[in-house]
Amino acid sequence: MNTNSFLVVGEILVKMLKTTSPKKIAFYLDYSKYNRDEAPTILQFVQLLKNVGHEVDFSIDKEELLEKVASRNYDVVAVSILSSIELKENLITVIKVKEVDPRVVVVVGGHGVEDNAIPLSNAVGIDVVVEGEGDLVFPLILEYLKRAPENEELKVPLEESLKFARKDVDFLGEELIELISSAQYKSPITEKQADCLKNIHIKRKIKGIEISFPLSGVIVNSRNGKHILKVDSEEAYEESKRAWEEENKEEFPIGYKEFSRNLYTYPSRSEMEDLPLDFPWDEIKKRKWDGLSLYVQRGCNWGKCSYCSVSNLPGRRYPVGKVLNVIEKAAENGLTRITFEDDHFVQNRRWVENLLDKIRLHGLSDKLIFGAMVRVESIDYALLKKFKEANFRKLQIGVESFVLSKIKYFKKTSDGCELNYIKKSKEIISMCLREGIIPGVFIITTRPKAKNALSEVSEELLLVSDIIKGSINYPVLPIFSFSDVLMAYPNSALINSDEYNKTLVPLRVIRDGNKARVEYLEIPYIFRLKSMALANFLGIQAKIGRRRGMPPELLNETWEHIDDLCQALEIAVEHLVTPIGTALEFIGEMKKEGKRNCPNLVSKLAKEGNIVCSDLSDIEMLILSGKVSPETFLKTVMEDGSLEMRSRIREIFRESALEKESVHERCSRIMKNLREAAGKLNLEINEYLSLTKQELVEAERAKNSELALQKTEEIRRKTITYIEKIYPYLGGRRTLQGLLNWLDEFEKVIERF
């Protein structure tokens, strides 16, 4: 194979990706922690690697991976990282892989590495970082990646006498400090191999002519240095133009704009059509997964949500025929459900309608149940009917909020259309409920807000509880999934416009004599709180939620979570009208306006309290630490502050009292709505239990164990279906789960006789 260029276009794409140098690969996704019984969508990429000739083992937890690495002499360990929040744990795993086998090439990729590729390439144990979608790139670079010979020593121990700063030890802990400082690892990749990677090109047909594009978005650590394959579009254009004209003796056929539009290494629309779509069914059976996650469309044709950065080149999707083939194979292999994980499923209505019709016409709606994620404005009743006919049981709807100001902030719709968006959201939920399709509604509970933050949360919860109360008589219930803290994707609009707190990911140890400095990657994590009231609320809510003893991702889908949020609101709002709440709110407002000095006020507090302070920020810390009482601070402001300051204190207290009153009133209505909904369901559940008991008594009286077992199995199936219907009501769900447990014991007794 020509090492200078790879032709990946049209029908011969897979043929040209076919390897001439098969590799042994360990592919790792930290998936077991999610406790899902669906096969992850990344398996379609694993199957692609197998299709082009590689031997691939798939692992879903760290211990499984390390056990395989210790015994199988892999060429490459590929680590797919779903989110930047998961970087720290995955980098720890990478170091442990290198401890076990220093000669293996470690490649990291996935959504979690985007916008962090260069700093991640400095992390201990990482040899290659691949940004973006790897369908084309990873198979190409694999040709030149292989484990180092056994006679090469690549582990380089660090001095045991290194001294770490106390802040590093406190933050990381002794165990992690020891892990990242025990050794460095030379890359198994030679300079010759790295040079080959730099020469890889992707050819695409532009206006019927094959044009060569350089590989980009890959960072390679070789034995002798770092190679950053990030392409400058102008330089790439001039290089391609020069090479073309030298080879063809004629003018380059496309201009710079056309060239730069196609200068990317993820699959284009036509390449998506030619990529295979298949799964390692033997792996799925081995893991006993019952469902399958499918990711069949790339990008998003809205791409304007302020917290999201998924927007690149929408319209890239697999053909309906290929998707249908996978669904048929899933049914043949005993799976019972398919979940489409596309960021937005209805990007092209004709494609969606074609797929839904084919699912029904091929009888697959009788064999499998389906789910997908949709945007509010992409659904109408006619399309919803098609979803119903194709046996889609759940649609995840990215509503995010029913509050007008939040919809504007999140950029969920075009400017000026926010009220219509909220109206349409409620209509879609109602339509789903009528059709027996479970609407899974995403809600972002909080956002950066300096004033009336608690009032906004209570407004959101009241609107949600109104919908819950109105849904009780439908065949299914809506599931509201709450994200209590607004997260944002890397490089999203919010990351660039709002202040975000950072979480630190340790990359490596840098020596300076006998001292050691830990190099960190800073990952935006949650927004910087502009309100002490909101910070207090989130802290209280987290404490209350922990008492439930459930993982947050499960608790956040329940009515009980709304109950917890209300409890936290009612506690937090009481703090608003306390001296400390008023004092901190006042200081926050003054700092925001650039008036943190207030020398007369600060000097008097310092003198009377015998404390050291230079501005209001110091006073704030002293109040929080208990060294200055908020009552003393407020008294000083009211006696010695300016007229404006005194007026501000009174206004803050007045506004806080009004917010307290409104939050308590809304929480009362929210809890009333939830009690009414739970009360109706409890009556229904009790009636169901009573009828079930009667059926079992009659079956037992028949003295026919076979009949009793049949009745038990029938009740079990009905109960499982019933649990799906009342899923968000945790109390009712647990009652019915108790019935299932009792049926298991009852069945054992019958079988003995």
N, C-alpha and C positions, 0 to 999 in steps of 0.2 A: 504493500500500500504506500502511496506517495505521502511522505511525511510533511510536505509543504502545504497540502490542501486536501480538504475533505468535501466531497460533493454531497450535500444533504438537501435535496430538492426533489419534488414530485414523487413519482411512484418508486424511485430507487432509494428513498431516504433510509429505510430500515436496512436495505442491502448494504449501503455504504457505512452504516453504523456497526455492521457486523464486525466482530473483533477478529483480528488475526493473531491476537496474543491473549488467550483466555486467562482471566485472573480469578483468584479465590478471594471472595469479598464477604466480610461480615457487615451487614446493614443493621443499624441500630436506631430505634425510636423509643424514647422513654414513655411507653404507652400503658404499661400495666397499672400505673398509679391512678388512671382514670376509671378503672373497674368497669369498662364498657364491654358489652358482648357483641360489638360490631367490629368486623375486620377494618383496619384503618385504610384510608384511601391511598396512602403511600405505597401500598403493596402493588399497585399498578406500575409504579416505577421499578420496584424490585423485579416484577415479571419482565419488564422491558430489558433490564440488564441480563436476565436469563435468556431472553429471546435472541439477543445479539451475541450469546456465546459464553457468558461468564457463569461461574459457579457461585451462588449467593446463598448465605445463611442469614435468616432474619431473627433478630432478638428484640424483646420488648421490655426487658428490665436489665439493670446493671449486672446483677450476679450471673444471669444467664449469658450475657455478652462476655464477661471476663472468663467464665469457665470455658467458653468456646475458643477465645483468643489464646488461652493457655495451651491448647492441645492441637490446633489445626493449621498453624503456620500460614495465616492469611497474607495476601499481598496488600490488601487495603481494608481498613475499617472505616466505613462511611457512617457519619453521625448526622441524622436529620433533626434539626432543632425547630420546634413548632413556634416558639415565642421567645422574644428577647428576655422575658422574665425567667425563662428556664435555662439561661446561659450558664449561670453559676454551677448548677447541679451537673449539667452536661460537661462542663470543662473539668470538673472533678473526675468524672468518668473517663474523660480523655487521658488525664494523667495516669489513672490506674491502668488503662489499656497499655500505655507506654511502659509502666512498671513491669507489667507481665510480659510484654513483647516489644522491646525498643526498635526492632527492625521493621515493624509493620508501618505502612504509610497511613496516616490518619487524615481523612478529609471531612470537613464539616460544611454543611449547607442547610438550606431550608429558610423559611420566613424569618426565623429568629436571628439570622446573621445579617440581614439586609441593613445597609447603612453603617455597619460596624466591621466590615470585612478586614480593613487594614489593621485596626487595633487588635482584632481577634487573631490575626496572623502572628502576633507577638506572644500568644498564650503558650504556656508550657505544653508540649506534646502535639501541637497542631502543625501539620505539614502543608496542607492545602485548604484554602477557603474558597467556596464557590457561592457567588451571589445569585439570587434569583432562581428561576426555574432551571432545573438541571437536565431536562429530557435530552437535549442535544449535547450540552457541554460535557456532562460527566462521562457518557460513553466514549467521547472523543479523547478526553485526557487520560482515561483508563489505559489506553494503549501504551502509555509511557510510564505508568506507575507500577512498581513492583517492589517486593520486600528486599531489604539489603541482604547481602551474603552473610552467612552465619559467622564468618571469621571477622566481621567488622564490629567494633565496639562503639556503640552510639550513645550509651548512657554516660553522662559526665557528672559525677557527684559534686555537690557544693561543699564548701568548708563547714564543718560542724560548729565552728566558733562564731558564726554569723550572729550579729545582734540585731534584733528587730525592735522597732519603735513600739511602745506600749499600746498606742492606739491601734496598730495593726494586729497585735496579739489579742487585744480585747475584742476587736471586730470579727476576726477570723476564727479565733480559738486555737489552742495549741495543736490539735489534730490536723487542721487544715494548713496551718503554718508549716508543720512538719512535712506535709504532703507536697506543697508547692516549692519547698526549699530543699528537698532531699536531692534533687538532681535536675539538670537540663538534659535535653535529648537532641542530638544531631539529627538532621533530616536524612531519611533513607534515599531521598531524591538526589541524583547526581547532577552536576552542571550540564552534562550532555542531555539528560532527560529533560531538564528545565528548558534548554534551548529548543528541543523538539516541541515542547508545549507552546513556546512563543511563536513557532512557525505554523501552528494550526490555523486554518481559515475555514470559514463557512461560506459556501456559495449559494446564492439565491438567484432565481430568475426574475429580473426586472425588465418589463416590456419585452419579454421573450428572450432576453440576453442574460447569460450567466455572469454574475458579478461576484467577486471575492471580497469577503468581509473578515477582518481579523477577529480572533477570539478575544472576548472581554469579560470582565467581572470575575477574574480568577487571580488569587494571590498564592504564589508558590514559594515555600521555603526550601531552597536546595542546600546541599552540603556547604556551599560557599557563599550563600547570600540569598536575599529576597528578590523575587521577580513579581512585579505588580503589573498584571495584564489588565490595565484599565485604559481604554482607547480614547484618545483625543480625536474628535470627529474630523477636524480640519486636517490634522496630520495623516489620519487614516485615508481621507479622501485623496490627498496629494500622492500618497504612497500607492494606492490602488490605481489611480489615474496613470501614474508613471509606469507601473508594471504592465497595465493593460496596453498602453500605447507602444511600449517596447516589444511586447509579444505579438500584438495584432497589426502594428504599423498603421494605425488609424486613430482618429480622435476618440477619446473616452465617450461612450454613448449617453451617459447621464450626468446631470449637474449635481452640485453639492447638496442641495435640499433633498433631492430624490435619494441620494446616497445616504444622508444622515437619517432619513426616515426609516431606513431599513438596517441601520447599524445597531443591531441588538442580537443577543445570542439565545433568547428564548424562542420557542416555536412560533412561527407565523401562522396565519389562518390556513394557508394551504398545507403547511407542514403538520399542523394539528390533524388535518384530515388523513394524512399518511402515517401518523404515528399509530402503532398498535395499541389496542386497549384490551388488556386481559389481566387476569389475576392468578397467583399461585394457589389453586384450589386445594391442593394437598396440604399446604400450610394452614389454610383457613379451617379445613376439617380437623387437622391435628390440634389446633387451638380451641376447637369446639365453639367457634364464633357463630352466632345465630343470625347475624345481620351483616350488611356490607355498606361502608361509606363510599360514595362515588363523587369524584370531582371531575366533571366533564366539560365545564366551561371556565375559561380563564378571564380574569379581569372583571370589571364592572362598568356598565354603560351609564351609570350615574356618576360615581367617582368624585362627588363633591362634599360628602359628609366631613365635617370639620375634624373629627377624631380618627379618620381612616385615611390610608394612603393607597388602597387598592383601586387603581384606576388605569393601569397601563394597557393599551391596545385591547379594548373589549372586542367581542365578536369572534374570539378564538374558541372553537368548540369541536368536539368529536362529532362525526356524522351520526345521525339517528340510528342507522343500521348497526354501527359498532356498539353504541350504548345498548341497543336492544339485544344484541348478541350476548353482552355481559349479563344482562338481566336474566336471559334464558338460562345461561350457565349457572347463575346463582340459584335459580329454582331447581335445576337439575342436581345441584350439589347440596340440596336440603336446606338452604337458607330460607328464612321466612320474611325478611324485610330489607328494603333498600332505602338509605338516606342520602339524598343529594346534598353534598357539602359546598356546592357552588356559592360564592359570596352573594350572588343574586341569580335566582334560577330563571326568571322570566326576562331575559335580555332580548331574545328574539321570539316574538309570539308565534310566528309560523313554525319555528323549530320545535317549540314546546308543545304546540297543539299536535304536530305530527307525531312526536314521541308519545304523548298521552293516548292518541288514537291507536297507535301501534301496540302499546301495552295492552289496551283493551281487546283489540282484534286478535292478538296472538294468545289470548287467554291468560296472560300473566297477571292480570288484576285479580284472578281467582286463586293465584298461587302465592302472591307476595303482597305485603303492605308497603306503602311508600311514604316518604316525607321529604320536604325541601324547605329552603329559606327564600323568602320573597320580599320585595319592596311593596309598600302600601299602594303606590300609584300604578303598579303593574298588574293588578288583579281587578277583574269585574265578575259579575255573576255568571256570564256565559263561560268564562275560563274556569271559574270555580266548579261549575258543573262537570267540566271535563276532568278536573282533578278528582272529583268524587267518583266518576265513572271508572277512572283508572286505579281506584282504591288507594288514593292518598289519604291517610288517616290523620296526618298532622302537617300543618304549615307553620313554620317559624316566621313570624312577621316582625321586621325590624322597625317597629313603631318608635321606640326609644323614649317617647314622652307624649302626654296629652296636654301639656302646658305650653301655651303659645310662645312665651319668651324662650323656653328651652328648645323648641323646634327651630326657631330662628337661629339660636346659638349653635345647634348641631348641624344646620344647613341640610335638613332632611328633604327640603323641597325648594322650588324656585321662590325667590323673594316675592312676597305679596300673596303667596298661595298657602300660607301656614294654617289659617282657619279651615280652609277646605281640606287640607291634609289631615287635620285632627278629625274632622267629620267623616272623611273617607276611612280613616283607621277604625273608627267605631263601627262603621257600616260593614267593613270587611270581617271584623270579629263576629258581628251578628250573623252575617251570611254563613261563615264557617260553622257557627253553633247550630244554625238551622239545618245545615247539610250533614251534621254529624262529623265534621272535620275539626279536630282539636286545634284551636289557634294558640300557638306558642308565642307569647308577646314579650319581646325584649324591652325592658325599662331601665333607663339610667337614673338612679335615685338622686344623686347629687352632682353638682358642678361647681366650678370656682365662682363664688358669689360672696360679696362682702357684707351685704345687708339683706335681711329677711330671708336668709337661707333656710331656716327651719320652717318658715311659713310656706316656702315653695315646695319643700318635701311633703308637708302635710297636704297641700293642694293636690300634688301628684297622687298620693295614696288615696285620697278621697275619691278622685276620678276613677282610680282602679277599683276601689271597693264598690262603687256604684255599678260598674260592669259585672263584677262578681255576683252581686246581689241579683242582678237582672238575668243571670245565666242559669239559675238553679233549675228551671223547668225544661232546659234543653237536654238533648241526649248525651252531650259531652260538656265538660267545663273548660274554660280558658286556663292556660298555664302562664302565669306571669313570672318571667325570669328576671330577677333584679340584679343589676350591677350597681352595688352601693357606692362605689367610687369610680368616677369617670376615668377610664384608661384611654390611652391614645396610641395609635400605631406610630412606629418610627417615621419621621419625615412627614407627619400629618400637619395640617394647618394649626391645630391646637398646640402641638409641641413647639411650633415656631412662634406662636403668638402669646401663649400663656406660660407662666412659670410652672415648671414641673420639678418635683423632688426627684432626686436620683438615687438609684440603688447601685452599689459598687460591686463589680465583678472582678475578682483577682485574676490577673493574667500571668504574671511571672515575678520573680525576685531579681532585683538589680543590685549588684554588689558595689559597695563604695568602701574600699579597705576592708575592715572587719565588720562594717555596718551593712545592713540590708534594707532596701526600700522596696515595698510592694507596689508594682504598677497595676493600676485599676482601670477598668472600663466603666464609665458612668452611663447607666441606662435610665432614661426617663421612666418613672414608675407611676406615681400618682400626682395629681395637680397640687400645687402649693396652696394650702388652705388660706383663704383671705378672711376667714371668720373664725374666731375662737369658739363661737357657739356651734359651728358646724364640726369643728375638730372635737369638741366635747361630745356632741351627738354621735359621731362615728365611733369614738372610744367606748361610749356606753353601749351602743348597739352591738359592737363586737363582743363585749363582755356578756351581754344577755344571750347572744346567739350561741356562744360557746357552751352555755348550760344545756343546750339541746343535745349536745354530743353527736352532732351530724356534720359531715363535710359541708362547707359553705355552698359549694356548687349544687348540692341537693337541697339544703335548707332554703336557699334563695328562690326555689320554685314553689314554695308552700305558702298557704294562708298564714300559717304560724309565723313565718318570717315577717309578714306585714304586721302581725300582732307585736312582734319584737321591735319593729321599727317605731310603732306607735308608743310603746313603753319608753323607748329611748328618747323620742321627741318630747314626751311629757316631762321626763326628768330634766332633759337639757334645756327646755324652754323656761323652766323655773329658775335656772341659773342666770338667765338674761337680766332679771330684775334684782339680782343680788349686788352688793357693792363691788365684788370682784368682777362680775360680768360687765357692769357699767364702766368700771375703771379700765378694763382691758379693751372694751369697745372704743372708749374715748382715745386711749393711746394709739390704737390701731388707726383711727381716723386721722389723728394728728400726723402720724408717721406717713400715711398715704399722701397727705397734702404737703409733705416736706417740711413739717413744723416740729421736728423731733427735738430741737434744742431747748426751747423755752427756758432760758438761763435763770430768770428770777425764780420760777417755780422749782426748778431742779436744785438750785443752790439752797433754797429754804428747806426743802425736804432733806437734803444732805446734812444741813446744819442741825436741824431739829432731831433727825433720826440718827445722827452720828454715823452716817454711811458714806461710802465713796460712790459717786455716780456723776456722769457727765451729760447725759441726755435721757430722753424718755425711754429709749430702748433698754438702758440700764435699769430704770425704774420698773419697767415691765418685768424684767428677769427677777428683780428683788421682790416684787409682788408675788410672782409665781413660786418663788422659793420660800415665801413666808417671812422674809426679812423686813418687808414694808407692808403694813396692813392696807388693804384697799380703802378702808374707812378713813384712815389718816390721809391717804393720797387725795380722795375726793374732798375731804374737808379743806385741805390746802388749796385745791383748785378753786373751790367756792369762796374761799376767803381772800386769796391772793392772785388768782388767775384773772385774765382779762374778761371784759364783758362777754366777748365772743365765746371764751372757754366756758364760762358759767352757763351761758345759753345752750351751748352744745351738750353739757352734762344733762340739763333738764330735758332737752330734746331726745337724747338717747334713752333716758329713763321712760319718757312718754311713749316713744316708738317701741321699746321693749315690752312695755305693758300691753300695748295693742297687739303685738305679735304673740305674746303669751296667751292673750284671750282668744285670738283667732286659731292658734294651734290647738289649744285645749278643746275648742268647740269642734274643730274638724276631726280631731282624734276621737271624740265622743261619737261622732257620726260614722266614722270608719269602723269602730268597734261594734257599733249597733248593726251596721251592714254585715259584718263578718259573723256576728252572733246569729242574725236571722238566717244567713246562708247555711251556717253550720247546723242550726236548729232544724231546718227543713231536711238537710241531708241525714241528720241523726235519726229523724223519724223514719225516713226511707230505709236507712241501713237497719234499724231495729225491726222494721217490717220484713225486710229481706232475711234477717237472721231467724225471725220467728217462723217464716215459711220454710226455710231451710231445715230447721229443727223438726218441723212437722213431717217433711219429706223423708228425713233420715229415720224418724221413729217408725213411719209406715214401712220403710224398707227393712228395718230390723225386725219388725213384727212378722214379716213375710217368711222369716226363717230360711231365707234363700240368700246365701252368701254371694252368689254370682250377681243376683239382682242388686244387692246392697253395694257391691263394688262398682257396678255400672252407675248407680245413682251417685255414689261418691265422686266418681270421675266427672259426671255431668255437672255436679255442683261445683267441683273444682274449676272446670272451664268457665262456667258462668261467673264465678267469683273473681277469677283473674281478669275477665272482661270488665267486670264491675269496678275493680281496682283501677283499671285504666281510665274509666270514666271519671272517678272522683279523685284522681291522682293528686291534685294540688292540696286537697284537704288531708293533711298528715294524720290527724286524729282518726278520721274514718278509714284511712288506708291501713293504719295499724290494727284497727278493730277487725277488718276483713282479713288481714294477714294472720291474725290470731285464729280466725276460722280455718284458713288453709292449713295452719300448723295442726289444729285439732283434727282436721280431715285425714292428715297423714297418720296420726296416731290411731284414729278410728279404723282406718284401712288395715293397719297392722293387726288390730284385734280381730277383725273379720277374717283376715287371711289365716289366722291361727286356728279358726274353727271351720 
